[in-house]
């Protein structure tokens, strides 16, 4: 039922992997003109799950466009359903593998990225699948506008430390970091948006970490 409804939602974009690899997404380079029909900044949530952060940010910033990206259609249904019921015109959900993100957006088309509670892929052989690996960061860089912001919010102390090391090695500018947002950033309204996974981690007593960064302007 959820997959059938996903296909009917106007705010859900889907495309077979083979089509993306061969031709790119039909909206690539045309998101402003053909989907949102405005020139407002586009913000991505990568690994959006049920879309809580996408919806929460879109409610706080109606002057921006938000796209939640994930491959789990049954989870994304919740976000698409909520946005449809609330008639939110600044929300979209893109069902695809995140490693294909550069096939879905053109250079400079995205203004900001949020990465929320991704799988840390602890095993060394899966390191390239981490959403803050050097290869993934290069993909983001290829679609981001100048001075774009990136955010990582995670319960994984491993991914938090790993990402700080990667960013330092790449010469990125770390604008903010916190090993425990409840203790260090209790009044940050953007970090108060909760996801389903965050609720699970909080119940287990895991501290929530956060990093805000930019790519080096001279690169």
SULLINWO-V638268 format. One record per residue. N is the residue number from 0. RES is the residue in three letters. PSI is psi in whole degrees, -180 to 180 (none if undefined). OMEGA is omega in degrees with one decimal (NA if undefined). NEAR is the number of other ideal C-beta (glycine too) atoms within 8 Angstrom. Layout:
{{N/RES/PSI/OMEGA/NEAR} {N/RES/PSI/OMEGA/NEAR}}
//
This chain:
{{0/UNK/-44/-178.3/4} {1/UNK/-42/179.6/8} {2/UNK/-36/176.1/9} {3/UNK/-42/178.5/7} {4/UNK/-37/177.4/11} {5/UNK/-40/-178.6/14} {6/UNK/-22/-178.0/8} {7/UNK/-15/-178.2/5} {8/UNK/132/176.7/11} {9/UNK/-22/-178.2/4} {10/UNK/12/178.1/10} {11/UNK/123/178.3/12} {12/UNK/129/-180.0/10} {13/UNK/148/177.2/9} {14/UNK/138/178.5/9} {15/UNK/146/-179.1/5} {16/UNK/-42/-178.4/9} {17/UNK/-39/178.5/6} {18/UNK/-40/179.2/8} {19/UNK/-44/-177.9/14} {20/UNK/-36/-176.7/7} {21/UNK/-41/-170.9/5} {22/UNK/-13/-173.3/5} {23/UNK/163/179.4/7} {24/UNK/144/-177.5/12} {25/UNK/-27/-179.8/7} {26/UNK/-4/-179.0/10} {27/UNK/124/-177.9/12} {28/UNK/0/-175.3/7} {29/UNK/13/-176.0/9} {30/UNK/-45/-179.0/14} {31/UNK/-48/-172.7/13} {32/UNK/-43/-169.3/6} {33/UNK/-25/179.3/7} {34/UNK/-62/-176.5/10} {35/UNK/-23/-180.0/11} {36/UNK/40/172.7/6} {37/UNK/174/-178.6/6} {38/UNK/24/-179.6/3} {39/UNK/154/-179.4/10} {40/UNK/145/177.6/7} {41/UNK/127/179.8/16} {42/UNK/132/178.7/15} {43/UNK/143/164.4/13} {44/UNK/116/-178.5/17} {45/UNK/131/-174.8/14} {46/UNK/49/-168.8/13} {47/UNK/-17/-179.8/15} {48/UNK/-122/-179.5/15} {49/UNK/1/172.6/10} {50/UNK/17/-176.7/18} {51/UNK/-41/-178.5/12} {52/UNK/-40/177.2/13} {53/UNK/-48/179.6/16} {54/UNK/-46/-177.8/14} {55/UNK/-44/178.3/9} {56/UNK/-40/-179.1/15} {57/UNK/-34/177.7/14} {58/UNK/-36/-179.3/8} {59/UNK/-27/-176.6/7} {60/UNK/75/179.8/10} {61/UNK/-12/179.3/6} {62/UNK/11/176.0/4} {63/UNK/160/175.9/13} {64/UNK/140/-176.5/14} {65/UNK/135/179.1/15} {66/UNK/119/173.9/14} {67/UNK/132/-175.9/16} {68/UNK/129/177.7/14} {69/UNK/172/177.7/13} {70/UNK/-12/-176.4/7} {71/UNK/93/-175.2/7} {72/UNK/-37/-178.8/11} {73/UNK/-35/177.5/7} {74/UNK/-44/-176.6/10} {75/UNK/-25/178.0/18} {76/UNK/-41/-177.5/12} {77/UNK/-47/179.5/9} {78/UNK/-44/179.9/17} {79/UNK/-39/177.8/15} {80/UNK/-45/180.0/10} {81/UNK/-46/-179.7/10} {82/UNK/-37/178.0/15} {83/UNK/-47/-178.9/11} {84/UNK/-35/-179.6/6} {85/UNK/0/179.1/7} {86/UNK/46/-179.3/5} {87/UNK/110/-176.7/11} {88/UNK/-7/-178.8/5} {89/UNK/23/-177.7/11} {90/UNK/137/174.4/16} {91/UNK/153/173.0/12} {92/UNK/128/-178.0/19} {93/UNK/114/-178.8/11} {94/UNK/105/179.0/11} {95/UNK/166/172.4/14} {96/UNK/137/-175.8/6} {97/UNK/-27/179.3/12} {98/UNK/-10/177.2/7} {99/UNK/15/-173.3/11} {100/UNK/-33/-179.6/14} {101/UNK/-8/173.5/8} {102/UNK/-4/-174.6/9} {103/UNK/-17/-177.9/13} {104/UNK/149/178.8/12} {105/UNK/170/179.1/7} {106/UNK/128/177.0/5} {107/UNK/8/-174.4/8} {108/UNK/-21/-175.9/12} {109/UNK/139/-176.0/14} {110/UNK/-17/-175.0/9} {111/UNK/150/178.5/12} {112/UNK/133/170.2/14} {113/UNK/131/174.2/13} {114/UNK/113/-170.9/14} {115/UNK/115/174.3/15} {116/UNK/54/178.6/11} {117/UNK/162/172.0/12} {118/UNK/124/-178.9/5} {119/UNK/-13/-179.6/10} {120/UNK/71/-172.7/8} {121/UNK/-30/-177.4/5} {122/UNK/138/-174.8/6} {123/UNK/-39/-176.7/4} {124/UNK/-14/179.6/4} {125/UNK/15/-174.5/9} {126/UNK/-33/-177.8/9} {127/UNK/-15/178.8/7} {128/UNK/-10/177.7/9} {129/UNK/136/-174.9/13} {130/UNK/-6/173.7/10} {131/UNK/24/174.7/13} {132/UNK/158/179.4/11} {133/UNK/-40/-178.7/7} {134/UNK/-37/178.0/7} {135/UNK/-39/177.9/13} {136/UNK/-36/177.4/13} {137/UNK/-38/177.2/8} {138/UNK/-43/179.4/11} {139/UNK/-43/-177.9/12} {140/UNK/-33/-176.7/9} {141/UNK/-17/-177.4/8} {142/UNK/-6/-174.6/13} {143/UNK/148/174.4/12} {144/UNK/169/177.3/8} {145/UNK/142/178.0/5} {146/UNK/17/178.8/6} {147/UNK/147/178.0/12} {148/UNK/147/173.0/10} {149/UNK/144/-178.3/14} {150/UNK/140/171.8/11} {151/UNK/124/175.1/13} {152/UNK/120/-173.4/13} {153/UNK/153/172.8/13} {154/UNK/-11/-173.1/10} {155/UNK/109/175.8/8} {156/UNK/-32/177.6/8} {157/UNK/-51/-177.5/8} {158/UNK/-35/177.3/13} {159/UNK/-51/179.7/13} {160/UNK/-42/178.3/8} {161/UNK/-46/-177.1/11} {162/UNK/-42/177.3/11} {163/UNK/-41/178.8/11} {164/UNK/-44/178.8/8} {165/UNK/-45/-178.2/12} {166/UNK/-41/178.0/12} {167/UNK/-42/179.9/9} {168/UNK/-31/-179.4/6} {169/UNK/-5/179.8/10} {170/UNK/23/177.9/6} {171/UNK/158/178.4/11} {172/UNK/114/178.7/7} {173/UNK/112/-174.8/11} {174/UNK/-27/-178.9/7} {175/UNK/146/174.6/7} {176/UNK/146/179.7/9} {177/UNK/131/177.4/10} {178/UNK/-8/178.4/8} {179/UNK/99/-173.3/9} {180/UNK/-29/179.8/14} {181/UNK/-36/-179.8/8} {182/UNK/-38/-171.5/6} {183/UNK/-26/-176.1/8} {184/UNK/55/-173.9/9} {185/UNK/-19/-175.4/7} {186/UNK/6/-179.7/4} {187/UNK/110/-173.5/8} {188/UNK/-31/179.8/6} {189/UNK/-33/-179.6/7} {190/UNK/-7/177.5/10} {191/UNK/-12/174.8/6} {192/UNK/131/-174.8/9} {193/UNK/143/172.1/6} {194/UNK/167/177.5/12} {195/UNK/-45/-179.3/8} {196/UNK/-38/179.2/10} {197/UNK/-40/177.6/13} {198/UNK/-41/178.8/9} {199/UNK/-45/-178.7/8} {200/UNK/-38/179.4/11} {201/UNK/-39/178.1/9} {202/UNK/-28/178.8/6} {203/UNK/-2/177.4/6} {204/UNK/14/-180.0/4} {205/UNK/132/173.2/7} {206/UNK/146/179.6/10} {207/UNK/129/-177.2/14} {208/UNK/165/-175.4/16} {209/UNK/140/173.6/13} {210/UNK/135/170.8/14} {211/UNK/131/-175.6/10} {212/UNK/169/175.9/12} {213/UNK/156/171.6/11} {214/UNK/152/179.2/13} {215/UNK/128/-176.0/9} {216/UNK/-22/-176.2/7} {217/UNK/-8/-178.4/3} {218/UNK/none/NA/6}}
//
